[in-house]
Amino acid sequence: GQNEDSLTHDDGCNEAGPQELPIEARLNLPDSDGVITAVPAIASLVDEWLMDTACPADLIDRAYVADISRHVRENPSPPTFATANGRTKSSQEIPIHIPELDCDAAPHVLENTPNVLTIGYRVVVEGYGFYWPPYSLALIIVRPDGVEVKLSVKGYCPYLKTKGVVPAVPVIPVDEQPKFVK
């Protein structure tokens, strides 16, 4: 039998596992000098995100952060993913803001991965809604503030079209960072 840490999904994602810090804790981690730095206003090349209900984590392909690679940082609690090419640890992430969803994210940077935003985490933890009527291509994600965001469909999969990635703004001062408990 499989345990919680080895669940495999066809899309290359698995359970992030108990070692994964919540997104709120990971967004504003200080760098090696103890300084929190927002990502500069340099848009990545991502113009659409696969909105995935099977992957519990946000993912971004390394090629899409090449222009802002100096802001990629080490994840203090890297999860392991089961991919088509075997198990791989995601030791890097990049803090970004998704304007259409009005949310900050820290997608895991991987080689040769689709750009994925998890629907499950956003619905269960952040208060988003997701609705796809039967026989329809008109699906929406509802932000916690009630704003409806239309998604597109390609190959029977929902996608969010975006204007690009903008900086995530730190919300917790360095001296008020939470203590991380394993």
For each residue, the residues with C-beta under 8 A, 3 or more apart:
1:
2: 6 7 8
3: 6
4: 7 15 17 18
5: 14 15 17 18 80
6: 2 3 14 15 82
7: 2 4 14 15 82
8: 2 14 82
9: 12 13 14 54 55 82
10: 54
11: 52 54 55 114 116
12: 9 55 81 82 83 84 113 114
13: 9 52 54 55 56 57 59 81 82 116
14: 5 6 7 8 9 56 80 81 82
15: 4 5 6 7 56
16: 20 56 57 79
17: 4 5 20 79 80
18: 4 5
19: 77 78 79 182
20: 16 17 57 77 79
21: 25 26 76 77 180
22: 25 26 125
23: 26 27 58 104 105 106 121 125
24: 27
25: 21 22 28 29 178 180
26: 21 22 23 29 75 76 93 95 106
27: 23 24 95 104 105 106 168 170 171
28: 25 36 95 170 171 172 177
29: 25 26 36 73 76 177
30: 33 34 35 36 174 177
31: 34 35 36 37 73
32:
33: 30
34: 30 31 174
35: 30 31 174
36: 28 29 30 31 170 172 173 174
37: 31 71 170
38: 95 167 168 169 170
39: 42 68 71 94 95 96 165 166 167 168
40: 68 71 167
41: 166 167
42: 39 67 68
43: 67 163 164 165 166
44: 60 64 65 67 68 96 164 165
45: 63 64 66 67 164
46: 49 60 64 115 162 164 165
47: 161 162 163 164
48: 115 152 159 160 161 162
49: 46 98 115 116 117 159 160 162
50: 114 115 116 117 157 158 159
51: 116 117 119 130 141 151 157 158 159 160
52: 11 13 55 116 117 118 119 157
53: 118 119 120 130
54: 9 10 11 13
55: 9 11 12 13 52 59 116 118
56: 13 14 15 16 118 120 121
57: 13 16 20 79 81 90 107 108 116 118 121
58: 23 105 106 107 108 116 117 118 121
59: 13 55 90 107 108 110 113 114 115 116
60: 44 46 64 65 94 96 107 108 109 110 113 115 116
61: 64 65 109 110 111 112 113 114 115
62: 65 66 109 110 111
63: 45 66
64: 44 45 46 60 61 115
65: 44 60 61 62 68 69 71 72 94 109
66: 45 62 63 69
67: 42 43 44 45
68: 39 40 42 44 65 71 72 94 165
69: 65 66 72
70:
71: 37 39 40 65 68 94 95
72: 65 68 69 92 93 94 109
73: 29 31 92 93 94 95
74: 78 91 92
75: 26 78 79 90 91 92 93 106 108
76: 21 26 29 180
77: 19 20 21 180
78: 19 74 75 89 90 91 108
79: 16 17 19 20 57 75 89 90 108
80: 5 14 17 87 88 89 90
81: 12 13 14 57 87 88 89 90 108 110
82: 6 7 8 9 12 13 14 86 87
83: 12 86 87 88 110 113
84: 12
85: 88
86: 82 83
87: 80 81 82 83
88: 80 81 83 85 110
89: 78 79 80 81
90: 57 59 75 78 79 80 81 93 108 109 110
91: 74 75 78
92: 72 73 74 75 108 109
93: 26 72 73 75 90 106 107 108 109
94: 39 60 65 68 71 72 73 106 107 109
95: 26 27 28 38 39 71 73 104 105 106 167 168
96: 39 44 60 104 105 106 107 165 166 167 168
97: 103 104 105 165 166 167 168 169
98: 49 101 102 103 104 105 117 160 162 165
99: 102 162 163 166
100: 149 160 161 162 163
101: 98 117 122 128 141 143 149 160
102: 98 99 143 145 147
103: 97 98 122 126 143
104: 23 27 95 96 97 98 168 169 171
105: 23 27 58 95 96 97 98 117 168
106: 23 26 27 58 75 93 94 95 96 168
107: 57 58 59 60 93 94 96 115 116 117
108: 57 58 59 60 75 78 79 81 90 92 93
109: 60 61 62 65 72 90 92 93 94
110: 59 60 61 62 81 83 88 90 113
111: 61 62
112: 61
113: 12 59 60 61 83 110 116
114: 11 12 50 59 61
115: 46 48 49 50 59 60 61 64 107
116: 11 13 49 50 51 52 55 57 58 59 60 107 113
117: 49 50 51 52 58 98 101 105 107 122 160
118: 52 53 55 56 57 58 121 122
119: 51 52 53 122 123 128 130 141 158
120: 53 56 123 124
121: 23 56 57 58 118 124 125 126
122: 101 103 117 118 119 125 126 127 128 130 141
123: 119 120 126 127 128 129 130
124: 120 121
125: 22 23 121 122
126: 103 121 122 123 144
127: 122 123 144
128: 101 119 122 123 141 142 143 144
129: 123 140 141 142
130: 51 53 119 122 123 139 140 141 142
131: 139 140 142
132: 136 139 158
133: 136 138 139
134:
135:
136: 132 133 139
137: 152 153
138: 133 150
139: 130 131 132 133 136 150 151 153 158
140: 129 130 131 148 149 150 151
141: 51 101 119 122 128 129 130 148 149 151 160
142: 128 129 130 131 146 147 148 149
143: 101 102 103 128 146 147 148 149
144: 126 127 128
145: 102
146: 142 143
147: 102 142 143
148: 140 141 142 143
149: 100 101 140 141 142 143 160
150: 138 139 140
151: 51 139 140 141 158 159 160
152: 48 137 158 159 160 161
153: 137 139 156 157 158 159
154: 157 159
155:
156: 153
157: 50 51 52 153 154
158: 50 51 119 132 139 151 152 153
159: 48 49 50 51 151 152 153 154
160: 48 49 51 98 100 101 117 141 149 151 152
161: 47 48 100 152
162: 46 47 48 49 98 99 100 165
163: 43 47 99 100
164: 43 44 45 46 47
165: 39 43 44 46 68 96 97 98 162
166: 39 41 43 96 97 99
167: 38 39 40 41 95 96 97
168: 27 38 39 95 96 97 104 105 106
169: 38 97 104
170: 27 28 36 37 38 173
171: 27 28 104
172: 28 36 176 177 178
173: 36 170 176 177
174: 30 34 35 36 177
175:
176: 172 173
177: 28 29 30 172 173 174
178: 25 172
179:
180: 21 25 76 77
181:
182: 19
